[in-house]
Amino acid sequence: MSLPLVRLSSLDLLKGFVAVGRRMSITQAADDLSLTQSAVSRQVHALEEQLGVRLLVRRPRGVEFTAEGERLFRSADGALQQLQDVLGEIRRGATRQAVTVTASMGVAGLWLLPRLGKLQQAHPDIELRLAASNAVVDLRDGEHDLAIRYCARSAAPADALRLFGERVVPVAHPTLGIRSLDDPSALRRLHLLEFDDSRPWLQWRSWLRERGWRQARPRGMLRFNQYDQVIHAALAAQGIALARLELILPLVQNGQLLIVQAPPGKTESPNAYWLIQAQAHPRDEVRRVAAWIRAEAAAVDW
């Protein structure tokens, strides 16, 4: 039998309970609600007193639902999520909310930007905001919807979706006239384009050492602190670069850069590219952009 509306528990108490249930942690729920832990605990306790049953069992490392708590959470969580969605739409009104995607400068400039025309054709009603930054953005800030991150599986969040892996190959502009590196002597007339980065599989020193070419003496070395600068220098025929093939595949396919054949190495990149959503249940525009990114990534995955 339904309760009369006048006897329904207050929304604040239900918000506190649902926030704890979503995180299974009073501490994290307090962060989500911008309240103190004691305030959230009081909300849950007040709701329990109103209902006359225990909803949560406190444990040293978190909380657990009682049978009544789990039943209430399943209903209240869905109802509050609907309210969040509807109120969000009402607040936006007629103004479209841009879908914000954050990615490193290299991924944004080399992989996303060349493909944005396809997104506009497929979804002309979606406004996209690209936030390029090498800093890892906290997606709980409410300002970003999606992130593309480059890391090992162990460093990716549990709900991250793998987009594609990484192959590192030497590339050069066709006008340099170099199609293969059979021995290190070919490097004497070439500049090596180096990305200032600590990861060994992206460094020429490691690449040469793996092939037994430790004593190789290139004509010179040009260093860059952003990866897209390395590729732009290669496009300008300034030298030979170690390229992340999945990021620059269109440049190879249309002949702007050539893969330089060389003896295989032993070390493979342990990293991959991952798609992360800020919310488990995002709005429709975010879902469509995420699906488009996955489809584009499928074309370069290996």
C-alpha positions in Angstrom: 0.0 0.0 0.0 1.4 3.4 -1.0 2.2 6.1 1.5 0.3 9.4 1.3 2.5 12.1 -0.3 2.5 14.0 3.0 4.3 11.1 4.7 6.9 10.6 2.1 10.5 10.9 3.3 12.3 14.1 2.4 14.3 14.2 -0.8 17.4 15.2 1.1 17.3 12.0 3.2 16.7 9.9 0.0 19.6 11.7 -1.7 22.0 10.9 1.1 20.9 7.3 1.1 21.2 6.9 -2.7 24.6 8.7 -2.7 25.9 6.2 -0.2 24.4 3.3 -2.1 25.9 4.3 -5.4 29.4 4.5 -3.8 28.9 2.0 -1.0 30.9 4.5 1.0 29.8 7.3 3.3 33.1 9.1 2.7 32.8 9.1 -1.1 29.1 9.9 -0.9 29.9 13.0 1.3 32.4 14.1 -1.4 29.7 13.7 -4.1 27.2 15.8 -2.1 29.7 18.3 -0.8 28.8 17.5 2.8 30.6 16.2 5.8 30.6 12.4 6.6 28.7 13.1 9.8 26.0 15.0 7.8 25.5 12.1 5.4 25.5 9.6 8.3 22.8 11.7 10.0 20.7 11.7 6.8 20.8 7.9 6.6 20.1 7.5 10.3 17.1 9.8 10.1 15.7 7.9 7.1 16.1 4.6 9.0 14.3 6.1 12.0 11.4 7.3 9.8 11.0 3.9 8.2 11.7 1.9 11.4 14.2 -0.4 9.8 17.9 -0.6 9.3 19.0 0.2 5.7 22.7 -0.1 5.9 25.2 -2.1 8.0 28.4 -0.2 8.7 31.6 -2.2 8.1 35.3 -1.2 8.7 35.8 -0.8 5.0 32.5 0.5 3.8 28.8 -0.3 4.1 26.5 -3.1 3.1 22.7 -3.1 2.4 20.2 -4.9 4.5 17.5 -6.6 2.6 15.2 -3.6 3.1 18.0 -1.2 2.1 18.7 -3.0 -1.1 15.0 -3.0 -2.0 14.7 0.8 -1.3 18.0 1.6 -3.2 16.9 -0.2 -6.4 13.7 1.9 -6.5 15.1 5.2 -5.2 18.2 5.1 -7.4 16.2 4.8 -10.6 13.7 7.5 -9.5 16.5 9.9 -8.6 18.4 9.2 -11.8 15.2 10.1 -13.8 14.9 13.3 -11.8 18.5 14.1 -12.5 18.1 13.5 -16.2 14.8 15.5 -16.5 16.1 18.4 -14.4 19.3 18.5 -16.4 17.3 18.8 -19.6 15.0 21.5 -18.2 18.0 23.5 -17.0 19.6 23.4 -20.4 16.3 24.5 -22.0 16.6 25.0 -25.7 20.4 25.5 -25.5 22.4 22.5 -26.7 25.0 21.3 -24.3 28.3 20.5 -26.0 29.8 17.1 -25.5 33.3 17.7 -24.1 36.0 15.2 -25.0 39.4 15.5 -23.3 42.5 13.9 -24.8 46.3 14.5 -24.9 47.5 17.1 -27.4 48.9 14.4 -29.6 45.8 12.3 -29.7 43.6 15.4 -30.2 45.7 16.8 -33.0 46.6 13.6 -34.9 43.7 11.3 -34.3 40.6 13.3 -33.4 40.9 16.5 -35.4 41.2 14.8 -38.8 38.1 12.8 -38.2 35.8 15.5 -36.9 34.3 16.1 -40.4 32.9 12.5 -40.2 31.3 13.3 -36.9 29.7 16.4 -38.2 28.3 14.5 -41.2 27.0 11.7 -39.0 25.6 13.8 -36.2 25.1 17.4 -37.4 23.0 18.2 -34.3 25.8 17.5 -31.8 28.1 20.3 -30.6 31.5 19.0 -29.7 34.1 20.6 -27.5 37.6 19.2 -27.7 39.7 19.9 -24.6 43.3 19.0 -25.5 45.6 18.7 -22.5 48.4 16.4 -21.4 47.2 16.6 -17.8 45.0 13.8 -16.6 41.6 15.4 -16.0 39.3 14.3 -13.2 36.1 13.4 -14.9 34.1 14.0 -11.7 34.5 17.7 -12.3 31.3 17.8 -14.3 32.9 19.7 -17.2 34.1 16.7 -19.3 32.0 13.9 -20.7 34.5 11.6 -22.3 38.3 11.1 -22.1 40.7 9.2 -24.3 43.7 8.1 -22.3 47.0 6.5 -23.2 48.2 4.0 -20.6 48.7 0.4 -19.6 45.7 -1.8 -18.8 46.7 -1.8 -15.1 46.5 2.0 -15.1 43.1 2.3 -16.9 39.9 2.5 -14.8 37.9 -0.8 -14.5 35.2 0.6 -16.8 37.5 1.9 -19.5 36.9 0.6 -23.0 40.0 -0.3 -25.1 40.0 1.6 -28.4 43.2 0.3 -30.0 46.8 -0.7 -29.2 50.0 0.8 -30.4 52.6 0.0 -32.9 55.7 2.2 -33.1 57.5 2.3 -36.5 59.9 4.7 -38.1 58.4 7.0 -40.7 59.8 9.6 -43.2 58.6 11.9 -45.9 58.8 10.4 -49.4 61.2 13.1 -50.6 63.9 11.9 -48.2 64.2 8.8 -50.4 64.6 6.4 -47.5 62.4 3.3 -47.6 64.4 0.9 -45.4 67.1 0.8 -42.7 69.2 -2.3 -43.3 72.2 -1.0 -41.3 73.0 2.0 -39.2 75.1 3.7 -41.8 72.0 4.9 -43.5 71.4 7.2 -40.5 74.5 9.3 -41.2 72.7 11.6 -43.6 69.5 11.8 -41.5 68.2 13.8 -38.6 66.3 11.8 -36.0 63.2 13.4 -34.7 62.9 12.8 -31.0 59.9 13.1 -28.6 61.1 14.2 -25.1 59.4 11.5 -23.2 60.6 9.0 -20.6 58.9 5.9 -22.1 61.7 3.8 -23.7 59.6 2.4 -26.6 59.2 6.0 -28.0 62.9 6.8 -27.8 65.5 6.4 -30.6 68.2 5.3 -28.1 66.2 2.2 -27.1 65.1 1.6 -30.7 68.8 1.6 -31.9 70.0 -0.5 -28.9 67.5 -3.2 -29.6 68.8 -3.7 -33.1 72.4 -3.7 -32.0 73.0 -0.3 -33.5 74.2 1.4 -30.3 77.1 3.0 -32.1 75.0 4.6 -34.8 75.8 8.2 -35.6 72.9 10.1 -37.2 73.5 13.4 -38.8 71.8 15.1 -35.9 68.9 15.0 -33.5 65.9 17.4 -33.3 63.9 17.2 -30.0 60.3 18.2 -29.4 58.2 18.4 -26.2 54.9 17.6 -27.9 54.3 14.5 -30.0 52.3 16.2 -32.7 55.3 18.4 -33.3 57.4 15.4 -34.1 55.0 14.3 -36.8 54.7 17.8 -38.3 58.5 17.8 -38.5 58.4 14.5 -40.3 55.8 15.9 -42.7 58.1 18.8 -43.4 60.9 16.3 -44.4 63.1 17.4 -41.5 64.1 13.9 -40.5 62.9 10.4 -39.6 60.5 9.9 -36.6 59.3 7.0 -34.5 55.6 7.1 -35.1 52.6 5.7 -33.3 51.1 4.1 -36.3 47.5 4.1 -35.1 47.6 7.8 -34.6 49.0 8.7 -38.0 47.6 5.9 -40.2 45.8 8.3 -42.6 49.1 10.1 -43.3 50.6 6.7 -44.3 47.5 5.7 -46.3 47.5 8.8 -48.4 51.3 8.8 -49.0 52.2 11.8 -46.9 54.5 9.6 -44.8 56.2 6.3 -45.6 56.9 3.5 -43.1 60.6 2.8 -43.1 61.3 -0.9 -43.1 63.8 -2.0 -40.4 64.8 -5.1 -38.5 62.2 -6.0 -35.8 62.8 -5.1 -32.2 62.0 -7.0 -29.0 60.1 -4.4 -27.0 56.5 -3.7 -27.8 54.5 -0.8 -26.5 52.7 -1.9 -23.3 50.2 0.9 -23.6 46.9 1.3 -25.4 44.3 4.0 -25.9 41.2 3.8 -23.7 37.8 5.5 -23.8 36.4 6.6 -20.4 32.9 8.0 -19.7 32.4 10.5 -16.9 29.0 9.0 -16.1 27.7 5.4 -16.1 24.5 6.6 -17.7 25.3 9.6 -19.9 22.9 11.7 -21.9 22.0 10.7 -25.5 24.5 13.0 -27.2 27.4 11.6 -25.1 26.4 8.1 -25.9 26.3 8.9 -29.7 29.8 10.5 -29.6 31.2 7.6 -27.6 29.7 5.1 -30.2 31.2 7.2 -33.0 34.7 7.1 -31.4 34.5 3.4 -30.9 33.5 2.9 -34.6 36.4 5.0 -35.7 38.8 3.2 -33.4 37.7 -0.2 -34.7 39.1 0.7 -38.1 42.6 1.1 -36.8 42.6 -1.6 -34.0 44.9 -4.6 -34.2 
